[in-house]
Amino acid sequence: MIYSVTDIQKILPHRYPFLLVDRITELKKEELVIGYKNISISEPVFQGHFPDHPIYPGVMILEGMAQAGGILAFESMEMSKEEAAQKVVYFMSIDRAKFRSPVRPGDRLEYHMHVVKHKGSIWVLEGKAYVDGNLVSEAELKAMIVDK
């Protein structure tokens, strides 16, 4: 099932300029999610990072991975839409983060998130980000779904 940005906004509380997933192209509950973000020169972050040499910040790549992982977690849990609306995903840790190649305007940043472990409201996810099939970043993310 493909999730459009409107579907994503029904799951995540993030909005412009901090919604960092444009589309989900694959989701297997409790297993994996694949989604992407189109990187445009009109992103507000490029006003300061860096005006003469625009590079998409690594922290934004990690946040995009986390948002994709949040979609996976929410869609994997047995909750009604009303229950899910009262929950939010919090980062607990980011481990082994690596940035292998710069991401620039015009790139399509593809997130691949795989479940390493899931117990109750705690999720451990392995994330990888690609541009044109090349690995640009990776990290292990731990998150918890909590009441708002």
N, C-alpha and C positions, 0 to 999 in steps of 0.2 A: 504494500500500500504506500502510495506517495502522500506525504503531508505537505501542503502548501504553507506559505507564511501565515495565512489566516488560521489554518489548523494548528500551527505551532503556537500562535498567540492565545489559543484556547487552552493550551497546556502550560506554557511558561508565563510568568508575570512580566518578563522583560519587554521593553518597548524601545523604539528609536530614541536615542542613538545606540542603545546597548543591547538590542536583540541581534545576536551574532550568528543566527542560523536562518538561511533563506528557504531551505527545502530539505525534507527528509526523503531519501530515495529508497531506503530499505530499513526495515525494523523487524527483528525477530525477538519476541518477548524473552526477557531474562538471558539473552545471548549477545545481540549486537545491534548497532544502529549505524547507518551511513547517511550523512547529510552534507550540505555544502553552504558556503558563504561566498558570494561574488564580491571581490574586493574592488571598490571603485575609488577613484581619486577624490570623489566628493565626500568620502568618509571624514567626519570632523577630526579624527585623530591625526590626519595628515597635515593639519594646520601647524602642528608643532613637532611632528615625528616623520620625517624632517622636511621642512619646506623645500629645500633644494635637492633632496635625495629621499623621496618618500619610501619608507619601509614600514610595513604593517607590524606593530609591536608584538613581541612574543607573548606578553601577558594577555593580549587580546585573542591570540590563537588558543591559549590555554582556556580562557573563558568560553570561547566558542566550543571547544571540546566538552567543557563542563555542561554547557547548555544542551548540547546534543545528548550527553549522558543523562541529563535530567529528564529529557523527553523519554529516553529508554526506560528509566526507573519508573516514571509516572505511568507510562503505558504498560509496564510489566506488573504493576501492583493491582490487586483486586480492590479498587475503590470506585465509588460512584463519582460522577462529575461534581456533585456537591461536596463530597468528602475531599476530593482532590483540590477543589478551590480553596480549601482551608489549610492546605499544606504548602510548604516551600522547601527547596533543596539548598542545603548549606554545604560548602566545602569543608572538609575536615583536614585534608592534607593533599599536597602535590609532591610527588616523589619522582626522582630520576628524569626531570624535565631536560630535554635537549632540543636545541634549535640548530638545524643542519643547513638551512639555506634561507635567504631572505624571501619574504613574500611582498610582492609589489602590486600597485594598482593594475587592474586588468587580469589578475590571477583569479582562478576559481579555487578556493581553499576547501578541500574535501576532508571531512572528519570521519574517522573510523573508530568507533568505540566498542570494545569487547568487555563483557562481564568477566572479571577474574573471580570475584566472590560476592555473594549477596546473602546477608543474614538479617532478617527483620527489616528495619528501616535503613540499614547501612549497606552501601554499595561501594565496591572497589572495581574500578574500570581501567583498562589499558587503552590509552588513546594514541592515535597516530593521525597526523595531518599531512595531506599530499597536495601538490600542485602538479598537474600534468603527469600524474603517476609517480612523481619523485617525492620521497619522504622529506618533509621540511621541518617537522617537529614531532616529538613523542613525549609521553609522560604517563605516570600512573596517578590516578585521581581517586580520592576517597571522599564520599559524600554521605550525608544523612538527610532523610526526609523528615521534617519536623512540622508541628503545628505553627501557624503564623502567629 
